[in-house]
């Protein structure tokens, strides 16, 4: 993991105040971790994160993931997060970047389609992958539209739902 890639994460946080994890060098056992965190900040949204090259590549998904392939969800790329963030739940204090409550909504592992180079696929603007989580399963794709704007789309498979509703937990 390059310490430079986590520099924006470090600059935005005061670790004496926020309970968020300080970046450490490490990787998960699978090296293919994913997590979705419900983040009740200024506006409720979901943070979708994939482990790539020792960091969590991260996108804010305002409406959350959808199991309906017809529902393309905006996913705005945000700064990389340290791997330890995958286990983070808590309250980020007022006055701190991202102030609000963070709860793990789903987690598990992912696998790129055709053993693709994930970092290269993201640089090129399209990553097809399979999720194996508690709530999110099956085939998905991230497609860059422009700049930091991406789409998170459920692909048609046995886990897809034709109902127009967001994937929600109990």
N, CA and C atoms as a LAMMPS dump frame, in Angstrom:
ITEM: TIMESTEP
0
ITEM: NUMBER OF ATOMS
510
ITEM: BOX BOUNDS ff ff ff
-5.0000000000000000e+02 5.0000000000000000e+02
-5.0000000000000000e+02 5.0000000000000000e+02
-5.0000000000000000e+02 5.0000000000000000e+02
ITEM: ATOMS id mol type element x y z
1 1 1 N 0.854 -1.174 0
2 1 2 C 0 0 0
3 1 3 C 0.892 1.226 0
4 2 1 N 0.606 2.126 -0.861
5 2 2 C 1.338 3.374 -0.906
6 2 3 C 0.81 4.299 0.179
7 3 1 N 1.707 4.864 0.972
8 3 2 C 1.245 5.795 2.001
9 3 3 C 0.657 7.036 1.345
10 4 1 N 1.079 7.321 0.118
11 4 2 C 0.581 8.492 -0.6
12 4 3 C -0.91 8.362 -0.926
13 5 1 N -1.364 7.169 -1.258
14 5 2 C -2.768 6.988 -1.616
15 5 3 C -3.705 7.245 -0.435
16 6 1 N -3.227 7.091 0.789
17 6 2 C -4.055 7.351 1.965
18 6 3 C -3.85 8.761 2.535
19 7 1 N -3.017 9.551 1.902
20 7 2 C -2.762 10.905 2.397
21 7 3 C -4.028 11.76 2.463
22 8 1 N -4.907 11.73 1.446
23 8 2 C -6.16 12.512 1.577
24 8 3 C -7.006 12.066 2.773
25 9 1 N -7.037 10.77 3.045
26 9 2 C -7.758 10.25 4.21
27 9 3 C -7.162 10.841 5.496
28 10 1 N -5.846 10.809 5.616
29 10 2 C -5.174 11.333 6.82
30 10 3 C -5.425 12.832 6.999
31 11 1 N -5.307 13.598 5.907
32 11 2 C -5.447 15.059 5.984
33 11 3 C -6.832 15.491 6.459
34 12 1 N -7.846 14.721 6.173
35 12 2 C -9.224 15.107 6.494
36 12 3 C -9.636 14.75 7.921
37 13 1 N -8.781 14.068 8.654
38 13 2 C -9.185 13.571 9.961
39 13 3 C -8.217 13.989 11.07
40 14 1 N -8.782 14.229 12.238
41 14 2 C -7.991 14.476 13.448
42 14 3 C -8.169 13.229 14.31
43 15 1 N -7.16 12.36 14.317
44 15 2 C -7.287 11.064 14.979
45 15 3 C -7.314 11.161 16.502
46 16 1 N -7.04 12.341 17.059
47 16 2 C -7.206 12.528 18.508
48 16 3 C -8.684 12.691 18.858
49 17 1 N -9.504 13.025 17.829
50 17 2 C -10.921 13.298 18.068
51 17 3 C -11.824 12.21 17.485
52 18 1 N -11.552 11.789 16.265
53 18 2 C -12.424 10.826 15.604
54 18 3 C -12.057 9.392 15.987
55 19 1 N -13.055 8.518 16.112
56 19 2 C -12.765 7.11 16.413
57 19 3 C -12.371 6.3 15.171
58 20 1 N -12.306 6.945 14.009
59 20 2 C -11.951 6.233 12.781
60 20 3 C -10.53 5.68 12.875
61 21 1 N -10.279 4.56 12.203
62 21 2 C -8.958 3.925 12.324
63 21 3 C -7.839 4.707 11.643
64 22 1 N -6.69 4.708 12.291
65 22 2 C -5.465 5.273 11.725
66 22 3 C -4.952 4.276 10.682
67 23 1 N -4.533 4.752 9.516
68 23 2 C -4.028 3.816 8.494
69 23 3 C -2.835 3.002 8.974
70 24 1 N -2.883 1.7 8.653
71 24 2 C -1.777 0.789 8.944
72 24 3 C -1.502 -0.012 7.687
73 25 1 N -0.282 -0.457 7.532
74 25 2 C 0.051 -1.303 6.384
75 25 3 C -0.422 -2.724 6.657
76 26 1 N -1.287 -3.26 5.787
77 26 2 C -1.722 -4.64 5.927
78 26 3 C -2.619 -5.007 4.758
79 27 1 N -3.013 -6.246 4.701
80 27 2 C -4.007 -6.691 3.725
81 27 3 C -4.884 -7.717 4.429
82 28 1 N -6.039 -7.983 3.845
83 28 2 C -6.91 -8.998 4.426
84 28 3 C -6.402 -10.372 4.006
85 29 1 N -6.963 -11.404 4.605
86 29 2 C -6.564 -12.77 4.234
87 29 3 C -6.903 -13.071 2.776
88 30 1 N -8.059 -12.575 2.325
89 30 2 C -8.504 -12.878 0.961
90 30 3 C -7.944 -11.913 -0.074
91 31 1 N -7.56 -10.734 0.37
92 31 2 C -7.154 -9.629 -0.504
93 31 3 C -8.276 -9.206 -1.448
94 32 1 N -9.488 -9.616 -1.128
95 32 2 C -10.664 -9.302 -1.949
96 32 3 C -11.874 -9.008 -1.053
97 33 1 N -11.688 -8.149 -0.082
98 33 2 C -12.703 -7.777 0.872
99 33 3 C -13.614 -6.701 0.274
100 34 1 N -14.907 -6.756 0.583
101 34 2 C -15.783 -5.629 0.282
102 34 3 C -16.618 -5.331 1.514
103 35 1 N -17.039 -4.076 1.619
104 35 2 C -17.92 -3.671 2.708
105 35 3 C -18.822 -2.558 2.191
106 36 1 N -20.046 -2.542 2.704
107 36 2 C -20.971 -1.437 2.47
108 36 3 C -21.335 -0.905 3.842
109 37 1 N -21.108 0.4 4.041
110 37 2 C -21.416 1.022 5.32
111 37 3 C -22.522 2.054 5.122
112 38 1 N -23.555 1.953 5.943
113 38 2 C -24.598 2.974 5.956
114 38 3 C -24.028 4.155 6.726
115 39 1 N -24.039 5.332 6.107
116 39 2 C -23.411 6.509 6.706
117 39 3 C -24.452 7.624 6.806
118 40 1 N -24.915 7.859 8.018
119 40 2 C -25.911 8.899 8.273
120 40 3 C -25.167 10.18 8.618
121 41 1 N -24.708 10.863 7.58
122 41 2 C -23.976 12.12 7.732
123 41 3 C -24.944 13.267 7.401
124 42 1 N -24.459 14.298 6.704
125 42 2 C -25.369 15.377 6.302
126 42 3 C -26.578 14.804 5.587
127 43 1 N -26.322 13.804 4.755
128 43 2 C -27.383 13.063 4.077
129 43 3 C -27.068 11.584 4.194
130 44 1 N -28.103 10.801 4.427
131 44 2 C -27.922 9.358 4.496
132 44 3 C -27.445 8.848 3.141
133 45 1 N -26.395 8.037 3.161
134 45 2 C -25.889 7.399 1.947
135 45 3 C -25.205 6.106 2.352
136 46 1 N -24.743 5.37 1.361
137 46 2 C -24.053 4.106 1.6
138 46 3 C -22.667 4.213 0.997
139 47 1 N -21.655 3.799 1.745
140 47 2 C -20.274 3.793 1.246
141 47 3 C -19.938 2.384 0.804
142 48 1 N -19.648 2.236 -0.482
143 48 2 C -19.305 0.95 -1.081
144 48 3 C -17.794 0.908 -1.207
145 49 1 N -17.152 -0.143 -0.657
146 49 2 C -15.691 -0.205 -0.618
147 49 3 C -15.197 -1.579 -1.076
148 50 1 N -14.157 -1.553 -1.913
149 50 2 C -13.508 -2.77 -2.411
150 50 3 C -12.026 -2.723 -2.065
151 51 1 N -11.503 -3.812 -1.551
152 51 2 C -10.067 -3.899 -1.279
153 51 3 C -9.315 -4.027 -2.602
154 52 1 N -8.398 -3.087 -2.823
155 52 2 C -7.575 -3.086 -4.034
156 52 3 C -6.183 -2.601 -3.643
157 53 1 N -5.187 -3.43 -3.868
158 53 2 C -3.789 -3.055 -3.616
159 53 3 C -3.561 -2.471 -2.223
160 54 1 N -4.158 -3.084 -1.215
161 54 2 C -3.879 -2.708 0.168
162 54 3 C -4.684 -1.554 0.728
163 55 1 N -5.644 -1.039 -0.028
164 55 2 C -6.525 0.024 0.471
165 55 3 C -7.967 -0.332 0.092
166 56 1 N -8.899 0.415 0.652
167 56 2 C -10.296 0.275 0.265
168 56 3 C -10.629 1.382 -0.729
169 57 1 N -10.796 1.03 -1.993
170 57 2 C -11.302 1.971 -2.983
171 57 3 C -12.745 2.221 -2.588
172 58 1 N -13.184 3.481 -2.621
173 58 2 C -14.454 3.83 -1.999
174 58 3 C -15.317 4.725 -2.875
175 59 1 N -16.622 4.468 -2.809
176 59 2 C -17.617 5.249 -3.525
177 59 3 C -18.784 5.539 -2.586
178 60 1 N -19.307 6.754 -2.621
179 60 2 C -20.529 7.1 -1.898
180 60 3 C -21.701 6.849 -2.843
181 61 1 N -22.649 6.034 -2.382
182 61 2 C -23.816 5.661 -3.188
183 61 3 C -25.042 6.27 -2.503
184 62 1 N -25.541 7.422 -3.018
185 62 2 C -26.613 8.137 -2.318
186 62 3 C -27.863 7.309 -2.035
187 63 1 N -28.315 6.514 -2.982
188 63 2 C -29.55 5.743 -2.776
189 63 3 C -29.289 4.31 -2.337
190 64 1 N -28.051 3.926 -2.21
191 64 2 C -27.72 2.56 -1.833
192 64 3 C -27.81 1.62 -3.025
193 65 1 N -27.25 0.429 -2.893
194 65 2 C -27.278 -0.551 -3.979
195 65 3 C -28.701 -1.017 -4.267
196 66 1 N -28.953 -1.416 -5.506
197 66 2 C -30.251 -1.959 -5.884
198 66 3 C -30.059 -3.334 -6.502
199 67 1 N -30.969 -4.244 -6.188
200 67 2 C -30.903 -5.586 -6.767
201 67 3 C -31.562 -5.648 -8.142
202 68 1 N -32.097 -4.527 -8.616
203 68 2 C -32.759 -4.455 -9.915
204 68 3 C -31.766 -3.953 -10.965
205 69 1 N -31.429 -4.776 -11.971
206 69 2 C -30.483 -4.35 -13.006
207 69 3 C -30.924 -3.09 -13.763
208 70 1 N -32.202 -2.785 -13.757
209 70 2 C -32.683 -1.571 -14.426
210 70 3 C -32.382 -0.309 -13.613
211 71 1 N -32.053 -0.47 -12.346
212 71 2 C -31.759 0.662 -11.468
213 71 3 C -30.259 0.9 -11.421
214 72 1 N -29.799 1.87 -12.167
215 72 2 C -28.378 2.225 -12.164
216 72 3 C -28.16 3.228 -11.042
217 73 1 N -27.284 2.9 -10.108
218 73 2 C -27.07 3.757 -8.946
219 73 3 C -25.813 4.605 -9.109
220 74 1 N -25.964 5.921 -8.9
221 74 2 C -24.808 6.81 -8.892
222 74 3 C -23.879 6.38 -7.764
223 75 1 N -22.584 6.318 -8.065
224 75 2 C -21.554 5.987 -7.075
225 75 3 C -20.423 6.996 -7.275
226 76 1 N -20.243 7.892 -6.322
227 76 2 C -19.251 8.955 -6.44
228 76 3 C -17.96 8.516 -5.75
229 77 1 N -16.876 8.464 -6.522
230 77 2 C -15.591 8.057 -5.956
231 77 3 C -15.16 9.06 -4.885
232 78 1 N -14.722 8.533 -3.749
233 78 2 C -14.184 9.346 -2.659
234 78 3 C -12.777 8.84 -2.357
235 79 1 N -12.127 9.43 -1.374
236 79 2 C -10.746 9.049 -1.069
237 79 3 C -10.647 7.59 -0.633
238 80 1 N -9.495 6.991 -0.926
239 80 2 C -9.205 5.64 -0.452
240 80 3 C -9.237 5.633 1.071
241 81 1 N -9.657 4.499 1.626
242 81 2 C -9.695 4.314 3.07
243 81 3 C -8.776 3.151 3.443
244 82 1 N -8.255 3.149 4.679
245 82 2 C -7.417 2.022 5.108
246 82 3 C -8.265 0.762 5.277
247 83 1 N -7.637 -0.389 5.156
248 83 2 C -8.365 -1.656 5.285
249 83 3 C -9.063 -1.791 6.625
250 84 1 N -8.48 -1.24 7.68
251 84 2 C -9.108 -1.318 8.997
252 84 3 C -10.482 -0.662 9.02
253 85 1 N -10.752 0.228 8.074
254 85 2 C -12.042 0.905 8.029
255 85 3 C -13.175 -0.077 7.726
256 86 1 N -12.861 -1.207 7.134
257 86 2 C -13.882 -2.202 6.795
258 86 3 C -14.611 -2.696 8.044
259 87 1 N -13.983 -2.63 9.191
260 87 2 C -14.611 -3.067 10.432
261 87 3 C -15.131 -1.922 11.278
262 88 1 N -15.055 -0.702 10.752
263 88 2 C -15.427 0.464 11.549
264 88 3 C -16.937 0.667 11.615
265 89 1 N -17.429 0.811 12.83
266 89 2 C -18.778 1.28 13.12
267 89 3 C -18.634 2.267 14.263
268 90 1 N -19.405 3.33 14.22
269 90 2 C -19.332 4.294 15.304
270 90 3 C -19.859 5.643 14.882
271 91 1 N -19.651 6.616 15.756
272 91 2 C -20.119 7.97 15.503
273 91 3 C -18.911 8.868 15.294
274 92 1 N -18.868 9.497 14.135
275 92 2 C -17.837 10.494 13.84
276 92 3 C -18.366 11.807 14.419
277 93 1 N -17.605 12.439 15.324
278 93 2 C -18.108 13.611 16.05
279 93 3 C -18.402 14.814 15.154
280 94 1 N -19.344 15.642 15.614
281 94 2 C -19.653 16.906 14.945
282 94 3 C -18.368 17.697 14.743
283 95 1 N -18.296 18.399 13.648
284 95 2 C -17.117 19.204 13.344
285 95 3 C -16.024 18.43 12.636
286 96 1 N -16.142 17.116 12.58
287 96 2 C -15.162 16.278 11.894
288 96 3 C -15.678 15.927 10.497
289 97 1 N -14.755 15.686 9.583
290 97 2 C -15.113 15.285 8.23
291 97 3 C -15.976 14.025 8.288
292 98 1 N -17.134 14.051 7.621
293 98 2 C -18.018 12.883 7.599
294 98 3 C -18.807 12.673 8.865
295 99 1 N -18.971 13.721 9.685
296 99 2 C -19.664 13.595 10.971
297 99 3 C -20.989 12.863 10.81
298 100 1 N -21.219 11.912 11.684
299 100 2 C -22.455 11.138 11.665
300 100 3 C -22.191 9.69 12.046
301 101 1 N -23.23 8.882 11.959
302 101 2 C -23.162 7.488 12.371
303 101 3 C -22.817 6.586 11.193
304 102 1 N -21.883 5.664 11.426
305 102 2 C -21.469 4.688 10.412
306 102 3 C -21.787 3.296 10.95
307 103 1 N -22.52 2.516 10.15
308 103 2 C -22.896 1.153 10.518
309 103 3 C -22.572 0.227 9.354
310 104 1 N -21.996 -0.927 9.651
311 104 2 C -21.733 -1.908 8.583
312 104 3 C -23.077 -2.473 8.143
313 105 1 N -23.378 -2.299 6.868
314 105 2 C -24.644 -2.743 6.295
315 105 3 C -24.487 -4.11 5.625
316 106 1 N -23.334 -4.34 5.031
317 106 2 C -23.022 -5.632 4.433
318 106 3 C -21.516 -5.752 4.295
319 107 1 N -21.031 -6.983 4.252
320 107 2 C -19.607 -7.223 4.031
321 107 3 C -19.425 -8.638 3.515
322 108 1 N -18.288 -8.87 2.937
323 108 2 C -17.984 -10.192 2.406
324 108 3 C -16.758 -10.119 1.518
325 109 1 N -16.763 -10.941 0.484
326 109 2 C -15.646 -10.956 -0.453
327 109 3 C -16.168 -10.717 -1.862
328 110 1 N -15.234 -10.361 -2.735
329 110 2 C -15.587 -10.181 -4.136
330 110 3 C -14.534 -10.849 -4.997
331 111 1 N -14.904 -11.111 -6.245
332 111 2 C -13.973 -11.687 -7.207
333 111 3 C -14.175 -10.978 -8.542
334 112 1 N -13.091 -10.468 -9.123
335 112 2 C -13.228 -9.833 -10.435
336 112 3 C -13.558 -10.882 -11.489
337 113 1 N -14.363 -10.489 -12.459
338 113 2 C -14.708 -11.399 -13.544
339 113 3 C -13.449 -11.719 -14.348
340 114 1 N -13.3 -12.968 -14.712
341 114 2 C -12.172 -13.439 -15.522
342 114 3 C -10.815 -13.127 -14.9
343 115 1 N -10.755 -13.098 -13.555
344 115 2 C -9.503 -12.786 -12.853
345 115 3 C -8.839 -11.516 -13.358
346 116 1 N -9.647 -10.532 -13.698
347 116 2 C -9.146 -9.254 -14.207
348 116 3 C -8.263 -8.569 -13.168
349 117 1 N -7.343 -7.754 -13.636
350 117 2 C -6.535 -6.889 -12.779
351 117 3 C -7.462 -5.763 -12.323
352 118 1 N -7.837 -5.772 -11.059
353 118 2 C -8.842 -4.843 -10.541
354 118 3 C -8.39 -3.394 -10.687
355 119 1 N -7.163 -3.097 -10.291
356 119 2 C -6.671 -1.717 -10.378
357 119 3 C -6.682 -1.234 -11.831
358 120 1 N -6.258 -2.077 -12.749
359 120 2 C -6.248 -1.699 -14.172
360 120 3 C -7.671 -1.492 -14.686
361 121 1 N -8.582 -2.392 -14.31
362 121 2 C -9.976 -2.261 -14.748
363 121 3 C -10.582 -0.952 -14.244
364 122 1 N -10.29 -0.581 -12.996
365 122 2 C -10.803 0.68 -12.462
366 122 3 C -10.192 1.869 -13.199
367 123 1 N -8.905 1.806 -13.498
368 123 2 C -8.277 2.892 -14.275
369 123 3 C -8.933 3.029 -15.644
370 124 1 N -9.297 1.892 -16.237
371 124 2 C -9.933 1.896 -17.559
372 124 3 C -11.405 2.282 -17.489
373 125 1 N -12.005 2.238 -16.293
374 125 2 C -13.366 2.725 -16.122
375 125 3 C -14.463 1.689 -16.112
376 126 1 N -14.114 0.403 -16.016
377 126 2 C -15.162 -0.624 -15.917
378 126 3 C -14.626 -1.846 -15.196
379 127 1 N -15.316 -2.222 -14.124
380 127 2 C -14.951 -3.41 -13.365
381 127 3 C -16.188 -4.278 -13.195
382 128 1 N -16.113 -5.517 -13.699
383 128 2 C -17.173 -6.508 -13.498
384 128 3 C -16.702 -7.453 -12.409
385 129 1 N -17.603 -7.757 -11.461
386 129 2 C -17.193 -8.558 -10.307
387 129 3 C -18.382 -9.278 -9.705
388 130 1 N -18.076 -10.291 -8.906
389 130 2 C -19.065 -11.066 -8.156
390 130 3 C -18.923 -10.712 -6.676
391 131 1 N -20.057 -10.501 -6.007
392 131 2 C -20.063 -10.254 -4.57
393 131 3 C -20.604 -11.476 -3.85
394 132 1 N -19.999 -11.769 -2.709
395 132 2 C -20.49 -12.829 -1.836
396 132 3 C -20.591 -12.225 -0.438
397 133 1 N -21.723 -11.59 -0.182
398 133 2 C -21.967 -10.951 1.107
399 133 3 C -23.195 -11.538 1.77
400 134 1 N -23.58 -10.943 2.878
401 134 2 C -24.809 -11.38 3.556
402 134 3 C -26.031 -10.925 2.775
403 135 1 N -25.987 -9.713 2.236
404 135 2 C -27.122 -9.137 1.507
405 135 3 C -26.872 -9.04 0.009
406 136 1 N -25.676 -8.67 -0.355
407 136 2 C -25.358 -8.485 -1.771
408 136 3 C -24.647 -9.722 -2.295
409 137 1 N -25.203 -10.266 -3.364
410 137 2 C -24.642 -11.478 -3.962
411 137 3 C -24.718 -11.363 -5.472
412 138 1 N -23.857 -12.111 -6.115
413 138 2 C -23.944 -12.213 -7.563
414 138 3 C -23.11 -11.193 -8.304
415 139 1 N -23.484 -10.986 -9.547
416 139 2 C -22.692 -10.223 -10.504
417 139 3 C -23.07 -8.738 -10.515
418 140 1 N -22.05 -7.888 -10.497
419 140 2 C -22.196 -6.429 -10.464
420 140 3 C -21.197 -5.813 -11.411
421 141 1 N -21.383 -4.533 -11.719
422 141 2 C -20.413 -3.795 -12.521
423 141 3 C -20.356 -2.355 -12.018
424 142 1 N -19.148 -1.822 -11.994
425 142 2 C -18.909 -0.395 -11.752
426 142 3 C -18.446 0.189 -13.071
427 143 1 N -19.105 1.255 -13.528
428 143 2 C -18.765 1.886 -14.799
429 143 3 C -18.578 3.381 -14.561
430 144 1 N -17.41 3.905 -14.975
431 144 2 C -17.16 5.343 -14.813
432 144 3 C -17.91 6.108 -15.9
433 145 1 N -18.607 7.155 -15.476
434 145 2 C -19.283 8.034 -16.44
435 145 3 C -18.35 9.178 -16.811
436 146 1 N -17.967 9.968 -15.831
437 146 2 C -17.008 11.059 -16.033
438 146 3 C -16.491 11.507 -14.673
439 147 1 N -15.248 11.897 -14.653
440 147 2 C -14.656 12.357 -13.401
441 147 3 C -14.794 11.333 -12.3
442 148 1 N -15.385 11.751 -11.189
443 148 2 C -15.563 10.876 -10.029
444 148 3 C -16.898 10.135 -10.043
445 149 1 N -17.721 10.394 -11.056
446 149 2 C -19.041 9.777 -11.124
447 149 3 C -18.997 8.422 -11.82
448 150 1 N -19.487 7.427 -11.113
449 150 2 C -19.572 6.053 -11.592
450 150 3 C -21.015 5.595 -11.476
451 151 1 N -21.316 4.459 -12.074
452 151 2 C -22.586 3.775 -11.864
453 151 3 C -22.295 2.422 -11.246
454 152 1 N -23.08 2.043 -10.241
455 152 2 C -23.032 0.711 -9.649
456 152 3 C -24.299 0.005 -10.122
457 153 1 N -24.121 -1.091 -10.869
458 153 2 C -25.25 -1.75 -11.51
459 153 3 C -25.24 -3.242 -11.184
460 154 1 N -26.397 -3.745 -10.769
461 154 2 C -26.568 -5.182 -10.576
462 154 3 C -26.759 -5.806 -11.946
463 155 1 N -26.02 -6.859 -12.226
464 155 2 C -26.166 -7.557 -13.502
465 155 3 C -27.224 -8.649 -13.36
466 156 1 N -27.803 -9.026 -14.468
467 156 2 C -28.858 -10.052 -14.458
468 156 3 C -28.252 -11.409 -14.111
469 157 1 N -28.75 -11.971 -13.023
470 157 2 C -28.356 -13.304 -12.59
471 157 3 C -29.429 -13.803 -11.63
472 158 1 N -29.199 -14.928 -11
473 158 2 C -30.238 -15.494 -10.123
474 158 3 C -30.505 -14.65 -8.878
475 159 1 N -29.61 -13.709 -8.546
476 159 2 C -29.8 -12.855 -7.38
477 159 3 C -30.483 -11.533 -7.734
478 160 1 N -30.652 -11.267 -9.015
479 160 2 C -31.281 -10.017 -9.444
480 160 3 C -32.771 -10.05 -9.126
481 161 1 N -33.31 -8.877 -8.856
482 161 2 C -34.733 -8.744 -8.589
483 161 3 C -35.314 -7.781 -9.606
484 162 1 N -36.442 -8.142 -10.192
485 162 2 C -37.082 -7.247 -11.138
486 162 3 C -37.934 -6.202 -10.416
487 163 1 N -38.11 -6.367 -9.111
488 163 2 C -38.851 -5.39 -8.326
489 163 3 C -38.02 -4.131 -8.2
490 164 1 N -38.664 -2.99 -8.28
491 164 2 C -37.958 -1.717 -8.192
492 164 3 C -37.875 -1.271 -6.728
493 165 1 N -37.026 -1.96 -5.999
494 165 2 C -36.816 -1.58 -4.611
495 165 3 C -35.348 -1.741 -4.269
496 166 1 N -34.899 -0.923 -3.37
497 166 2 C -33.52 -0.985 -2.942
498 166 3 C -33.302 -2.233 -2.116
499 167 1 N -32.111 -2.785 -2.208
500 167 2 C -31.752 -3.917 -1.366
501 167 3 C -31.765 -3.394 0.064
502 168 1 N -32.638 -3.939 0.882
503 168 2 C -32.748 -3.453 2.259
504 168 3 C -32.612 -4.612 3.229
505 169 1 N -32.135 -4.302 4.375
506 169 2 C -31.989 -5.316 5.405
507 169 3 C -33.226 -5.375 6.285
508 170 1 N -33.197 -6.249 7.261
509 170 2 C -34.343 -6.393 8.169
510 170 3 C -34.545 -5.146 9.008
